[in-house]
């Protein structure tokens, strides 16, 4: 399989489904788990804290790897911007719904505010971290695919995730929670490190699944894309 001609616009059967899965997991992981710290008990009896959303959010990075590996950086860029727009609309919708006055007799406003009333600081941190992490992930994977001539998929999926997830965790938690009550610095940095480690470990554990999905999609779509002539600017409108 080779790259399609530069003037060709291949019609992919599964691209829209992969994009929908990416955006769905992105929104749900940010909506449900981003702000809740949880913990596991270590063998010595101490607790190690982590962000609850880490259990599911890394799946969006795995799908991002599949997108870049199968469909190329330019199409992954379009999906990242779609996810960014979806996050922005979700934040706006949450703000409007929380701000609306509650009907008389309804006593769920305080619970609603606690769950959906994220501050704009948290919203901004989430969006900046997502944007930087996803584009770093896609860039590293696309470049490594060219360098490795398409071999050793595991090295670029894990390598790109280590970079992208590292940036995501390093940006989000300090921007969102540094200096807030209940978030002492030692807890904050413990969660940053645990987020990075768990996310990268998830990618490594699910590497066999990634191989199966990537191989199946490449066969079904009939492409093998190398980003040798791609404009890697996040703001480019064409490949």
RAGILIN-V412392 format. One record per helix or strand of 3 or more residues. SS is the DSSP state (alpha for helix, beta for strand). FROM is the first residue (numbers start at 1). TO is the last residue. If there is no record, write none. Layout:
# RAGILIN-V412392
ss:SS from:FROM to:TO
ss:SS from:FROM to:TO
This chain:
# RAGILIN-V412392
ss:alpha from:15 to:32
ss:beta from:37 to:41
ss:beta from:47 to:51
ss:alpha from:54 to:71
ss:alpha from:73 to:99
ss:alpha from:109 to:116
ss:alpha from:120 to:147
ss:alpha from:153 to:177
ss:alpha from:185 to:205
ss:alpha from:207 to:221
